[in-house]
Structures are given as C-alpha cells and as structure tokens.
Amino acid sequence: RKQASDYSTSSSDDEFEFKPSLTHKAKRALRRKRKLEKETKQLIKQEELKRLHRAQAVQRQLEELEERQRALEIFGVELERELRGEADSGTKDETQMLHEWFELVLEKNKLMRYESELLIIAQELELEDHQSRLEQKLREKMAIDDSLKDEMDLNEEDEI
C-alpha cells in the first residue's frame, strides 16, 4: 500500500511539474511567435518606405525630365525657324544650325529613352507594392483557423 501511495504521489507530482514546464514552453513559443510577427511587420514597413522613397525619387526625376524636354522643344522650334529662314539666324551658318539641330534630336531621343526607363521602374515599384499588400493579406487570411472560415473566405484565400 505504501508503495502504491508513493507511486501515485510521485506520479501526480511529475504531472504537476510537467504542466508548468509545458505552459512555460508555450509562453516562450508564443513570445517567439509574437517577436517574429513584430520583426516581419517592421521589415515590411521598411520595404514599403524604401519603395516609397524610390518612387518619390523617380517622380522627381520624371518632373525634371519633363522640364528639360520642354526647354529642348522650345529651343528646337526656334532652331527650325532659323533653318527655314523665318527668324534671324545672326552669324550662324546653315551647317552649324543643322549640327545643333541633330544634336538636339539626339538629346531628345536620349531623354525619351530615359523617360521610358523611369516609367518601367515606376511600374516595377507599383507591382512590388501590390505584391507586398497581397502577401500581407494572405498572411492575415492564413492566420485564421480553417475551421472558422466560410467558403467565401477560402475562395478569397485561394484567389490571393
């Protein structure tokens, strides 16, 4: 009898000691999960800020480019008038004016290529931002237990 009571006492003591360690492990796992979620949110926010800064830089470059194109256009119109003899060309000869006009056309083409590159970069940033938002939305949907989701939620998750 004594052995049986010792055995049952030690067994219940083991269970009692085991439960706190489980809750301690569970708490630790929960803390780790929260810390990981917080770090993930911070990384996402940093990436969004980087994209925002890049988008602002691209926008500024596009505005500067537009101003340069306008100035070139004005200069080009004036140069064409001089070439046609509609405006006073002063001391410039025709070959010098043609040379300037071809340089102007080359510069304009260069600016147009640069503008195309900037627009592609802007589109990439837009797509990266869209992808990031979709990933965040998917993470939120997947965090919900499947048993709590209705068919519409599951379809939306699949669509994402």
N, C-alpha and C positions, 0 to 999 in steps of 0.2 A: 504493500500500500504506500509506504513511504516513498519507494522508488517511483511509483506511478505518479504520486503528487509532485515529486521533484521533477519528473519528466514533463508533466503538464505545466508546471510553473516555469521551467526553463524554456519550454516551447512557447508559452504565451509571452515570456519576456523577450524571446527572439523576435516574435511577431511585432511586439511593441517597439523594439529597437529598429526593426526593419521599416516600419511605416514612416517614422520621422526621416529616415535617410531617403526614402522614396520622395517624400514631399520636398526635401532639401534638393534632391536631384531635379525634381520637377520645377522647383522655383529657379534653380540655376539654368535649366533648359529654357524656361520662359524668359529669364533675363537675357540670355544669349540671343533668343529669337527677337526680342524687342530691340536689343542693341543692333542686331543685323538689319532689322527693318529701318531703324533710325539712320544707320550708315547708308543703306540703299537710298533712302529718301534724300539724304544730303548729297549723294553722288548724282542723283537725278537732277536735283536743283542746281548743282554746279554745272552739269552738262547743259541744262537749259540756259543758264546765264552765259556760258561760253557761246552757245548758238545765238543768243540774243546780241551779244557784243559783235560777233562776226556778221550778223545780219545788219546791225547798225553801221558797221564799217563798210559793208557792201553798198548800203543805201547811200552813205556819204560819197563813196566813190562814183556811184551812178549819177548823183547830182552834179558832182564836179565834172564828170564826163559830159553830161548834157550841156553844161556851160561852155566847155571847150568846143563842143560840136557847134553850138550856136555862134561862137566867135569865128570859128572856121567858116561857117556858112556865110556870115556877113562879109568876111574877107574874100571868100570865093566869088560872091556876087559882084563885089567891087572889081575884082581882078578880071572877071568875064566882061564887064562893061569896058574896061580899059582895052582888053583884047579886041573887042568889036569896034573900038574907036568911038564909043558913046561917051566916054569920060576922058578927061585929060590924063595922059599917062606920064607926063613930065619928061624926065630924062631916060626912062626905061625903054629899052628896045624890045621888039616882039619876042626874040629868043629868050631874053631874061624873064619876060612875063609868062611865056609858055613853061619855062623851067619852074617858076614859082607855082604855076597852076598844077603841074604834075606832082610837085612836092605836096601841095595842098590835098590833091586827090589821094596820094599815098597815106598822108596823115589821117585823112578822114576814114579811109579803109581800115587803118590800124585801130582807130578809135572804135569803129563798128565791131571789129573782132573782139576788142577788149570788153565792149558792152555785152556782147554775146556770152563771153566767159563769165562776166559778173552775173548775168541773168541765170546762167546754169548753176553757179554757186548758190545764188539765192533760192533757186528751186530745190537744190540738194538740202539746204538748211530747212526749208519748209517740209520736205519729206522726212528728214531726220526728226523734226519736232513732232510730226504726225505719228511717226513710228513710236516715239517715246511715249506719247499720250496713249496710244493703243496698248503698248506694253504695260503701262501703269493701270489702265482699265482692266486688262486681262488679269493682272496680279490681284486686283481687288475682287474680281469675279471668282478667281480660283481660291481665294482665301475663305470664301463662304463654303460651308459643308454642302456636298452634293445632295444630301437628303433634304436640305432646306430650300433647294432651288426648284422652281417650277419649269415647265417645258420651255417657256419663253426665255427664261434666264439661261438654260442650257443651250438653246439655239443661238442666243446672242453671244455666249462664250465661244461656241464653235465658229461663229461668223468672225469674231475678233481674231 
